[in-house]
Amino acid sequence: MKLDTILLKNDVTLSFEVFPPKVTANYESVKEAAYGVAKRKPSYMSVTYGAGGSTGGNTLKLAKGIQEEYGVTTIAHLTCVGATKEGIRQALTQMREAGIENVLALRGDRPKDFEGDPFTEYRYASELVEDIQAFGGMCIGGACYPEGHVESENTQEDILNLKKKVDAGCAYLTTQMFFDNNIFYHFLCRVREAGIGVPVIPGIMPITRPSQLQSAVRLSGCNVPMRFRSIVDCFGKNPEAMQQAGIIYATDQIIDLIANGIKHIHVYSMNKPEVVKGIQESLCKIIYTGGQKD
């Protein structure tokens, strides 16, 4: 099913992101974790794509398996940095043959050890969106950054670039992680003022280890409220307590979003079925996700 059809329904959706293995030898263990998330029957799932297409084959394999084994709609990520137009067409053809109808179009990070200019054929995600739209048959999503992309000069420039992606064919947008919902609400207002009317899906990351928070701040520059820093400082050395606290904090964000009229939430699961279960069970009286009850 195409994602725009799912998002048009009046239901609240709760979806999860998983990632494929960087090394094919680890495929079975990663598949087990991703399938563990799929067993929870989320509204849909997205499967990430490594820098420079490094996990492309496993992304497609995992997305196809989730759909066929569990009937859960999947989104396959696709990055264009370092890619050729012919390579993108081949990737899209493989997706179509695998029954994948949804793609998240991303520029992506520069691959390590890449020789030459990685932006020869694609410089911006909007160019990738244009080519996917021309290919046809795909529901296209894009990424957005409530606190601004780290490479943008300012938030105004970032939103102008975002509108280019939407005008090129994005049917929905999913945000980078954030830990303060007010940041998302202010961003949504700016997006609507810019004339962007597609669904904007907040991305929530449950932090279950201090190292995750350090990585999130380093990569995205996201703001971390003192309230959450205090939680990490207090429970960070106790893995079980930190996991529970991270699930509760993320669940609290989701409850606030739903209470403020946001119907679609995407969770970066980090391939942790136990985290998915914790969030679903915490929300069982608030939102029906179709997840297992036990």
LUMTOR-871995 format. One record per residue: x, y, z of N, C-alpha, C, O in turn; residue in one letter. Coordinates in pm, whole numbers, padded with zeros to 5 digits, always signed. Example, Ala and Ser with C-alpha at 12.3 -4.5 7.8 and 13.67 -1.06 7.14 Angstrom:
residues 2
+01319-00569+00780+01230-00450+00780+01320-00330+00780+01424-00332+00846A+01285-00225+00708+01367-00106+00714+01290+00003+00787+01341+00114+00804S
end
This chain:
residues 294
+00084-00119+00000+00000+00000+00000+00088+00125+00000+00191+00130+00067M+00046+00225-00076+00122+00349-00078+00095+00429+00049-00016+00430+00103K+00200+00496+00095+00191+00563+00224+00091+00678+00223+00025+00703+00324L+00079+00748+00111-00016+00858+00109-00158+00810+00134-00240+00885+00187D-00188+00686+00095-00320+00628+00122-00337+00604+00272-00443+00631+00327T-00233+00554+00337-00237+00530+00482-00255+00662+00557-00334+00670+00651I-00183+00764+00514-00186+00892+00584-00317+00967+00563-00352+01055+00643L-00389+00935+00457-00517+01001+00431-00628+00952+00524-00728+01020+00544L-00609+00833+00580-00709+00780+00672-00712+00865+00799-00616+00936+00829K-00821+00858+00871-00837+00943+00989-00776+00880+01114-00795+00930+01225N-00704+00769+01097-00647+00699+01211-00515+00761+01253-00444+00822+01173D-00483+00745+01382-00350+00778+01430-00257+00664+01389-00292+00547+01406V-00139+00697+01336-00044+00593+01298+00082+00602+01383+00127+00710+01421T+00137+00485+01411+00264+00476+01482+00353+00382+01402+00322+00264+01387L+00462+00436+01350+00549+00358+01262+00690+00356+01318+00724+00432+01408S+00772+00264+01264+00907+00245+01318+01010+00231+01206+00983+00177+01099F+01130+00282+01234+01241+00269+01141+01335+00159+01188+01361+00146+01308E+01385+00079+01094+01488-00021+01123+01601-00002+01021+01584+00067+00921V+01714-00063+01049+01826-00050+00956+01882-00187+00920+01880-00278+01003F+01934-00202+00798+01994-00328+00754+02136-00339+00807+02191-00241+00857P+02198-00457+00795+02336-00471+00843+02434-00402+00750+02414-00398+00629P+02541-00348+00808+02647-00290+00726+02729-00400+00659+02784-00381+00550K+02736-00515+00725+02811-00630+00674+02713-00744+00650+02638-00780+00740V+02713-00800+00530+02617-00903+00494+02623-01022+00588+02522-01089+00610T+02740-01050+00644+02754-01163+00735+02664-01148+00858+02630-01247+00923A+02627-01024+00890+02542-00999+01007+02393-00996+00971+02310-00960+01055N+02360-01032+00848+02222-01014+00802+02120-01088+00888+02017-01031+00923Y+02147-01212+00923+02047-01292+00994+02013-01233+01132+01897-01231+01172E+02115-01187+01203+02089-01131+01336+02012-01000+01326+01924-00972+01408S+02047-00918+01227+01974-00792+01207+01833-00820+01160+01738-00753+01203V+01817-00916+01072+01683-00952+01024+01595-00997+01140+01478-00960+01147K+01650-01074+01230+01573-01121+01346+01522-01002+01428+01407-01002+01472E+01607-00903+01448+01566-00784+01524+01461-00704+01449+01361-00662+01507A+01482-00684+01318+01385-00607+01238+01252-00680+01228+01147-00617+01235A+01257-00811+01212+01133-00889+01207+01063-00887+01343+00941-00895+01351Y+01142-00875+01450+01083-00862+01583+01000-00735+01594+00897-00733+01661G+01047-00628+01528+00968-00504+01522+00844-00525+01436+00735-00482+01472V+00861-00592+01321+00748-00617+01231+00638-00699+01297+00520-00678+01269A+00677-00791+01385+00578-00874+01455+00484-00790+01540+00373-00833+01572K+00528-00671+01577+00445-00583+01658+00337-00515+01575+00254-00441+01629R+00337-00540+01442+00236-00489+01350+00219-00337+01357+00109-00288+01382K+00326-00261+01334+00313-00115+01329+00235-00072+01205+00208-00154+01117P+00200+00054+01200+00125+00105+01085+00205+00090+00956+00149+00058+00851S+00335+00112+00963+00427+00087+00853+00568+00091+00910+00588+00129+01025Y+00667+00052+00829+00806+00055+00870+00892+00114+00759+00860+00101+00641M+01001+00179+00799+01098+00226+00700+01230+00154+00723+01265+00118+00836S+01303+00133+00614+01431+00063+00619+01539+00154+00561+01528+00198+00447V+01641+00183+00639+01741+00281+00599+01837+00228+00493+01837+00109+00459T+01919+00320+00442+02009+00294+00330+02146+00348+00365+02157+00464+00406Y+02249+00269+00352+02382+00312+00392+02440+00418+00300+02396+00433+00186G+02538+00492+00349+02604+00597+00272+02656+00541+00140+02723+00438+00137A+02624+00610+00031+02671+00567-00100+02609+00437-00147+02663+00371-00236G+02495+00399-00088+02429+00275-00128+02494+00151-00073+02474+00042-00125G+02574+00166+00033+02652+00055+00086+02567-00060+00140+02615-00173+00148S+02442-00033+00176+02355-00141+00224+02235-00161+00132+02136-00223+00171T+02244-00108+00009+02129-00109-00081+02062-00244-00099+01939-00254-00089G+02143-00349-00125+02084-00481-00145+02013-00532-00022+01905-00590-00032G+02073-00512+00095+02011-00558+00219+01889-00474+00257+01795-00524+00319N+01891-00345+00220+01773-00260+00244+01654-00317+00172+01547-00334+00231T+01671-00347+00045+01562-00400-00037+01518-00538+00013+01399-00567+00021L+01615-00622+00045+01585-00757+00092+01505-00753+00222+01409-00829+00238K+01544-00666+00312+01476-00655+00441+01335-00597+00423+01240-00648+00482L+01323-00492+00342+01192-00430+00320+01095-00529+00254+00979-00537+00293A+01143-00602+00156+01059-00700+00088+01016-00810+00185+00900-00850+00186K+01111-00859+00266+01079-00965+00361+00975-00923+00463+00886-01002+00497G+00985-00800+00512+00888-00751+00611+00748-00747+00550+00650-00786+00615I+00739-00700+00426+00607-00694+00361+00550-00833+00338+00432-00858+00364Q+00633-00923+00289+00584-01056+00253+00555-01143+00375+00458-01218+00376E+00640-01133+00478+00625-01219+00594+00518-01168+00692+00449-01247+00755E+00506-01036+00703+00419-00980+00808+00310-00887+00757+00228-00839+00836Y+00308-00861+00627+00204-00776+00570+00211-00632+00616+00111-00561+00612G+00329-00588+00658+00349-00450+00703+00405-00368+00586+00507-00404+00529V+00339-00260+00552+00386-00171+00445+00524-00117+00480+00549-00077+00594T+00613-00116+00382+00749-00067+00408+00786+00049+00316+00733+00063+00206T+00877+00130+00365+00939+00238+00288+01087+00205+00277+01152+00181+00378I+01139+00205+00156+01283+00184+00137+01350+00320+00120+01310+00399+00035A+01452+00348+00202+01528+00471+00186+01614+00460+00060+01654+00351+00020H+01642+00574-00001+01729+00579-00118+01809+00709-00114+01751+00817-00107L+01942+00697-00116+02027+00817-00114+02092+00836-00250+02112+00741-00326T+02125+00963-00281+02180+00993-00413+02323+01043-00412+02383+01055-00518C+02381+01072-00295+02518+01119-00292+02609+01009-00347+02604+00894-00303V+02692+01045-00442+02782+00948-00503+02715+00856-00603+02780+00768-00660G+02585+00875-00627+02511+00786-00717+02508+00843-00859+02528+00962-00880A+02483+00755-00955+02460+00796-01093+02312+00786-01123+02239+00714-01055T+02267+00856-01225+02126+00850-01263+02089+00708-01306+01979+00661-01278K+02180+00642-01375+02153+00504-01416+02143+00413-01296+02057+00324-01291E+02231+00433-01197+02225+00352-01075+02094+00372-00999+02040+00277-00944G+02045+00495-00997+01917+00524-00930+01804+00456-01004+01714+00399-00942I+01806+00460-01137+01701+00392-01214+01702+00242-01188+01597+00180-01176R+01820+00185-01178+01830+00042-01150+01774+00010-01011+01703-00089-00993Q+01807+00095-00912+01756+00074-00777+01604+00083-00773+01539+00003-00706A+01549+00179-00844+01403+00194-00847+01336+00076-00919+01229+00031-00878L+01399+00028-01022+01346-00090-01093+01344-00211-01001+01248-00287-01000T+01451-00229-00924+01457-00339-00828+01349-00324-00720+01288-00423-00680Q+01326-00203-00675+01219-00180-00577+01083-00219-00635+01004-00288-00570M+01059-00174-00756+00931-00205-00820+00913-00355-00833+00805-00408-00805R+01016-00425-00876+01008-00571-00893+00987-00641-00760+00929-00750-00755E+01035-00579-00649+01019-00637-00516+00885-00601-00451+00855-00646-00341A+00805-00521-00520+00677-00482-00465+00681-00365-00370+00586-00341-00296G+00792-00291-00370+00805-00174-00284+00748-00053-00357+00790-00021-00468I+00651+00014-00295+00584+00128-00358+00618+00261-00291+00574+00367-00337E+00696+00256-00184+00726+00377-00107+00876+00395-00095+00949+00301-00065N+00921+00517-00119+01064+00546-00111+01085+00678-00038+01014+00775-00062V+01184+00681+00050+01224+00804+00118+01349+00856+00048+01455+00795+00055L+01336+00969-00020+01444+01023-00102+01534+01113-00018+01489+01211+00040A+01662+01078-00012+01759+01149+00072+01884+01180-00007+01924+01104-00095L+01946+01293+00025+02077+01318-00035+02178+01220+00023+02254+01157-00052R+02180+01207+00154+02272+01116+00220+02404+01181+00255+02437+01290+00208G+02479+01112+00338+02611+01159+00379+02717+01116+00279+02703+01013+00213D+02822+01194+00269+02933+01159+00181+02995+01028+00228+03033+01017+00345R+03007+00927+00140+03066+00800+00180+03212+00815+00220+03285+00895+00161P+03253+00739+00320+03393+00741+00359+03479+00683+00246+03438+00590+00176K+03596+00738+00229+03692+00691+00129+03641+00706-00014+03690+00638-00105D+03543+00796-00035+03493+00818-00171+03594+00902-00249+03634+01009-00204F+03633+00854-00364+03729+00926-00447+03655+01013-00548+03560+00967-00612E+03699+01135-00563+03636+01225-00659+03521+01304-00596+03505+01306-00474G+03442+01368-00682+03330+01450-00639+03205+01364-00628+03159+01311-00729D+03147+01348-00507+03028+01264-00492+02901+01332-00541+02794+01271-00541P+02912+01459-00584+02793+01533-00627+02795+01559-00778+02742+01661-00824F+02854+01470-00853+02866+01489-00998+02729+01488-01066+02700+01575-01148T+02645+01390-01032+02515+01377-01098+02399+01421-01009+02292+01457-01059E+02418+01418-00880+02315+01466-00786+02382+01552-00680+02481+01512-00619Y+02327+01671-00658+02378+01757-00552+02277+01773-00439+02313+01790-00323R+02147+01768-00477+02042+01792-00378+01937+01681-00384+01916+01618-00488Y+01872+01659-00271+01767+01557-00266+01653+01591-00360+01588+01500-00413A+01627+01720-00382+01517+01759-00473+01540+01705-00614+01444+01675-00685S+01667+01693-00655+01697+01637-00787+01665+01488-00791+01618+01436-00892E+01690+01420-00681+01653+01278-00671+01502+01262-00675+01450+01173-00743L+01431+01348-00603+01284+01342-00602+01230+01359-00745+01139+01286-00785V+01286+01452-00820+01242+01474-00957+01256+01346-01041+01166+01312-01118E+01367+01277-01025+01390+01156-01104+01299+01042-01061+01253+00964-01145D+01273+01031-00931+01181+00926-00884+01040+00955-00935+00968+00864-00975I+01002+01082-00932+00870+01121-00982+00857+01088-01131+00753+01039-01175Q+00963+01113-01207+00962+01082-01350+00958+00932-01375+00898+00885-01472A+01023+00856-01285+01022+00710-01297+00879+00657-01284+00839+00567-01357F+00804+00714-01190+00662+00682-01176+00633+00564-01084+00717+00476-01066G+00513+00564-01028+00465+00450-00950+00506+00447-00805+00473+00351-00734G+00577+00549-00758+00627+00550-00621+00563+00663-00540+00541+00772-00592M+00533+00635-00413+00497+00741-00319+00628+00789-00258+00701+00711-00196C+00658+00916-00275+00790+00970-00237+00780+01050-00109+00693+01136-00094I+00870+01022-00017+00882+01100+00106+01015+01171+00110+01108+01137+00036G+01025+01270+00197+01149+01344+00213+01178+01368+00360+01090+01354+00445G+01300+01405+00389+01340+01434+00527+01335+01585+00551+01351+01664+00458A+01312+01622+00677+01316+01764+00714+01376+01778+00853+01383+01682+00929C+01418+01899+00884+01500+01922+01003+01441+02037+01085+01464+02153+01051Y+01367+02006+01192+01302+02110+01272+01398+02215+01327+01359+02329+01349P+01523+02177+01348+01622+02271+01399+01718+02319+01291+01821+02381+01320E+01682+02290+01165+01764+02331+01052+01869+02229+01017+01930+02168+01105G+01892+02210+00888+01997+02118+00844+02133+02177+00881+02153+02298+00874H+02223+02091+00922+02354+02138+00970+02433+02213+00863+02523+02291+00896V+02400+02192+00735+02474+02258+00627+02403+02383+00576+02458+02454+00491E+02283+02412+00625+02210+02530+00581+02260+02654+00656+02296+02647+00773S+02262+02766+00585+02307+02891+00647+02210+02940+00753+02250+02997+00855E+02080+02917+00729+01978+02959+00824+01850+02878+00800+01840+02806+00701N+01754+02890+00890+01632+02811+00880+01547+02853+00760+01476+02771+00703T+01553+02981+00722+01476+03026+00606+01523+02957+00480+01441+02911+00400Q+01655+02948+00461+01711+02878+00346+01672+02731+00349+01640+02672+00246E+01674+02672+00468+01640+02531+00483+01496+02504+00440+01470+02405+00372D+01404+02591+00478+01264+02570+00442+01241+02595+00293+01157+02529+00232I+01313+02689+00234+01303+02709+00089+01348+02585+00014+01286+02545-00085L+01456+02523+00061+01503+02399-00001+01403+02286+00021+01384+02200-00065N+01340+02287+00136+01238+02186+00165+01120+02199+00069+01068+02099+00021L+01080+02321+00042+00969+02342-00051+01003+02292-00191+00917+02243-00263K+01130+02305-00230+01173+02253-00360+01149+02102-00367+01106+02050-00471K+01177+02033-00257+01155+01888-00255+01007+01855-00269+00969+01764-00342K+00925+01929-00197+00780+01904-00203+00726+01936-00342+00648+01859-00397V+00768+02048-00398+00723+02085-00533+00769+01983-00636+00704+01964-00739D+00882+01917-00609+00934+01816-00703+00857+01685-00696+00864+01604-00788A+00782+01664-00585+00702+01542-00581+00690+01471-00447+00630+01364-00441G+00746+01526-00339+00732+01462-00207+00587+01467-00160+00525+01574-00160C+00534+01353-00120+00396+01345-00072+00386+01360+00078+00278+01382+00132A+00498+01348+00147+00502+01363+00293+00646+01390+00334+00739+01369+00256Y+00664+01436+00457+00795+01464+00512+00807+01400+00650+00710+01396+00726L+00925+01350+00681+00952+01294+00813+01068+01372+00875+01170+01395+00810T+01052+01411+01001+01154+01496+01062+01271+01417+01119+01261+01298+01150T+01382+01487+01131+01494+01441+01212+01447+01434+01357+01347+01497+01392Q+01515+01360+01440+01479+01350+01581+01482+01485+01650+01558+01574+01610M+01401+01501+01752+01404+01618+01839+01357+01573+01976+01287+01473+01988F+01395+01647+02079+01363+01608+02216+01275+01710+02288+01242+01694+02405F+01239+01815+02216+01152+01919+02270+01040+01942+02169+01066+01992+02059D+00918+01906+02204+00807+01915+02109+00780+02057+02062+00729+02077+01952N+00812+02155+02145+00788+02293+02103+00869+02329+01979+00826+02410+01897N+00985+02267+01964+01066+02288+01844+00989+02240+01721+00989+02306+01618I+00924+02125+01733+00845+02072+01621+00726+02162+01591+00699+02191+01474F+00655+02206+01693+00536+02289+01670+00573+02420+01600+00503+02463+01509Y+00682+02483+01642+00727+02608+01578+00768+02581+01433+00739+02660+01343H+00837+02469+01411+00878+02431+01276+00756+02409+01187+00754+02455+01072F+00656+02340+01238+00536+02312+01159+00467+02442+01118+00418+02453+01006L+00463+02539+01207+00405+02670+01173+00481+02736+01059+00421+02790+00967C+00615+02731+01064+00696+02793+00959+00677+02721+00826+00672+02784+00720R+00667+02590+00833+00647+02510+00712+00513+02545+00646+00506+02562+00524V+00408+02555+00726+00277+02587+00670+00275+02730+00614+00214+02755+00510R+00341+02822+00681+00350+02960+00632+00422+02967+00498+00398+03058+00419E+00512+02872+00474+00587+02868+00348+00507+02804+00235+00555+02794+00122A+00386+02760+00266+00302+02700+00163+00321+02551+00144+00278+02495+00044G+00386+02486+00240+00406+02340+00235+00289+02274+00308+00273+02289+00429I+00207+02202+00233+00085+02147+00291+00083+01998+00311-00016+01944+00361G+00190+01927+00274+00192+01781+00287+00205+01742+00434+00250+01822+00515V+00167+01618+00469+00186+01573+00608+00331+01582+00652+00422+01545+00578P+00352+01633+00773+00486+01640+00832+00485+01547+00954+00418+01574+01053V+00559+01438+00944+00557+01333+01045+00674+01352+01141+00789+01346+01098I+00646+01374+01269+00756+01390+01365+00831+01260+01388+00770+01154+01402P+00964+01269+01391+01048+01152+01418+01096+01155+01562+01160+01251+01605G+01066+01049+01635+01100+01041+01777+01204+00930+01798+01187+00818+01749I+01310+00962+01871+01410+00859+01902+01414+00833+02052+01451+00921+02129M+01376+00713+02094+01393+00675+02235+01542+00656+02264+01606+00571+02203P+01595+00733+02355+01736+00721+02392+01746+00622+02507+01697+00647+02617I+01809+00508+02481+01820+00404+02583+01963+00384+02633+01987+00305+02724T+02059+00457+02572+02198+00454+02616+02256+00595+02602+02224+00664+02506R+02340+00639+02694+02400+00772+02684+02475+00794+02552+02476+00904+02499P+02537+00688+02501+02613+00703+02376+02523+00742+02260+02567+00810+02167S+02396+00699+02263+02302+00737+02158+02280+00888+02157+02272+00950+02051Q+02269+00945+02276+02247+01089+02286+02368+01165+02234+02354+01264+02162L+02486+01120+02270+02608+01186+02224+02617+01182+02072+02656+01281+02008Q+02582+01068+02013+02586+01053+01868+02482+01142+01801+02510+01204+01699S+02362+01149+01860+02254+01230+01803+02293+01377+01800+02269+01446+01701A+02351+01424+01907+02392+01565+01914+02505+01593+01816+02506+01697+01750V+02599+01500+01806+02713+01519+01716+02669+01523+01569+02718+01605+01492R+02578+01436+01531+02540+01424+01391+02438+01528+01348+02443+01577+01235L+02345+01562+01436+02236+01650+01395+02238+01786+01463+02170+01879+01418S+02314+01799+01570+02317+01926+01642+02187+01959+01713+02161+02075+01742G+02105+01857+01740+01974+01881+01801+01988+01929+01946+02082+01894+02017C+01892+02009+01986+01889+02063+02121+01845+01954+02219+01753+01877+02190N+01910+01949+02335+01872+01852+02438+01827+01929+02562+01910+01994+02626V+01698+01924+02596+01650+01997+02714+01720+01952+02842+01760+01836+02853P+01735+02042+02936+01797+02008+03063+01723+01895+03133+01784+01811+03200M+01592+01892+03115+01512+01784+03176+01561+01648+03131+01571+01555+03211R+01591+01636+03002+01636+01507+02951+01782+01482+02986+01821+01368+03012F+01863+01586+02986+02003+01569+03027+02010+01516+03170+02095+01434+03203R+01919+01565+03255+01917+01519+03394+01880+01372+03402+01933+01298+03486S+01790+01329+03316+01751+01187+03312+01871+01100+03276+01896+00997+03338I+01945+01143+03173+02062+01066+03129+02169+01066+03237+02232+00963+03262V+02191+01180+03301+02291+01189+03408+02256+01096+03524+02344+01035+03585D+02125+01088+03554+02081+01008+03669+02082+00858+03641+02125+00780+03725C+02035+00819+03522+02013+00677+03495+02111+00616+03393+02107+00496+03367F+02198+00700+03337+02283+00655+03228+02374+00538+03259+02410+00462+03169G+02411+00521+03386+02501+00410+03422+02427+00283+03459+02489+00181+03489K+02295+00288+03456+02212+00171+03484+02134+00137+03358+02031+00199+03331N+02180+00038+03277+02119+00011+03146+01968-00014+03151+01895+00038+03067P+01921-00092+03247+01779-00121+03254+01699+00004+03287+01594+00030+03228E+01749+00083+03383+01679+00205+03421+01681+00307+03307+01581+00375+03282A+01795+00317+03236+01805+00411+03125+01710+00372+03012+01648+00459+02951M+01699+00244+02984+01607+00200+02880+01463+00236+02916+01388+00288+02833Q+01425+00208+03040+01288+00240+03082+01264+00390+03079+01159+00435+03032Q+01360+00468+03127+01345+00614+03126+01337+00668+02984+01259+00759+02957A+01416+00612+02892+01412+00655+02753+01280+00625+02687+01227+00707+02612G+01225+00508+02717+01093+00471+02662+00986+00565+02716+00900+00611+02642I+00992+00594+02846+00892+00682+02907+00900+00823+02849+00798+00884+02820I+01022+00873+02832+01038+01009+02778+00983+01017+02635+00911+01111+02601Y+01017+00917+02552+00967+00915+02414+00816+00902+02411+00748+00968+02332A+00762+00816+02498+00617+00798+02505+00548+00928+02545+00442+00962+02492T+00608+01000+02639+00553+01129+02682+00550+01228+02565+00454+01304+02549D+00655+01228+02483+00657+01313+02364+00542+01277+02270+00473+01364+02218Q+00523+01146+02249+00419+01099+02157+00281+01136+02208+00196+01181+02131I+00257+01118+02337+00127+01154+02396+00099+01302+02376-00013+01340+02341I+00198+01385+02399+00181+01530+02381+00150+01562+02234+00065+01647+02207D+00219+01497+02141+00194+01520+01999+00051+01484+01961-00017+01560+01893L+00006+01367+02006-00131+01323+01976-00232+01420+02037-00332+01455+01974I-00207+01462+02160-00298+01554+02228-00307+01689+02157-00405+01761+02172A-00205+01721+02080-00204+01847+02006-00238+01829+01859-00204+01914+01776N-00304+01719+01827-00359+01700+01694-00268+01638+01591-00303+01634+01473G-00151+01590+01632-00059+01525+01538-00097+01378+01529-00093+01306+01629I-00134+01333+01410-00189+01198+01396-00087+01092+01355-00113+00973+01371K+00027+01134+01303+00123+01036+01252+00258+01057+01319+00313+01167+01316H+00310+00951+01380+00438+00959+01451+00528+00846+01404+00484+00731+01390I+00655+00879+01379+00753+00781+01334+00860+00767+01442+00910+00867+01493H+00894+00644+01478+00989+00619+01587+01114+00551+01533+01105+00452+01461V+01229+00606+01567+01357+00546+01529+01388+00435+01629+01439+00461+01738Y+01357+00312+01591+01358+00200+01686+01497+00147+01718+01515+00078+01818S+01596+00179+01634+01733+00126+01650+01733-00027+01656+01816-00087+01725M+01638-00089+01585+01627-00235+01577+01607-00301+01713+01661-00408+01740N+01529-00236+01800+01507-00288+01935+01359-00322+01955+01281-00234+01992K+01319-00447+01932+01179-00485+01950+01128-00457+02091+01010-00426+02109P+01216-00468+02192+01173-00445+02330+01136-00299+02354+01049-00269+02435E+01203-00208+02282+01169-00067+02292+01034-00040+02223+00950+00033+02274V+01016-00102+02107+00888-00090+02035+00774-00141+02122+00670-00076+02134V+00794-00257+02183+00691-00314+02271+00660-00220+02387+00544-00198+02420K+00764-00164+02448+00744-00075+02561+00661+00047+02524+00573+00089+02600G+00690+00105+02407+00615+00222+02363+00471+00186+02330+00378+00255+02371I+00453+00077+02255+00317+00036+02220+00232+00008+02343+00117+00052+02350Q+00288-00063+02438+00211-00097+02557+00180+00027+02641+00075+00034+02704E+00270+00123+02641+00246+00247+02715+00133+00329+02651+00067+00408+02718S+00113+00307+02520+00012+00384+02447-00116+00305+02420-00205+00354+02350L-00126+00184+02475-00235+00094+02435-00374+00150+02463-00469+00113+02394C-00388+00236+02561-00519+00294+02591-00541+00426+02516-00650+00484+02521K-00439+00472+02447-00445+00601+02378-00456+00583+02228-00528+00656+02160I-00384+00485+02177-00379+00463+02033-00381+00314+02006-00311+00238+02074I-00460+00271+01908-00458+00130+01868-00359+00114+01755-00378+00170+01647Y-00253+00038+01779-00148+00021+01679-00156-00115+01610-00086-00138+01512T-00238-00203+01659-00242-00336+01603-00136-00427+01658-00122-00541+01613G-00059-00379+01753+00052-00458+01808+00003-00571+01895-00112-00571+01940G+00091-00667+01919+00058-00778+02005+00034-00729+02147+00093-00629+02191Q-00050-00798+02217-00083-00757+02353+00006-00823+02457+00013-00775+02570K+00073-00931+02420+00152-01002+02520+00297-00961+02518+00377-01012+02597D
end
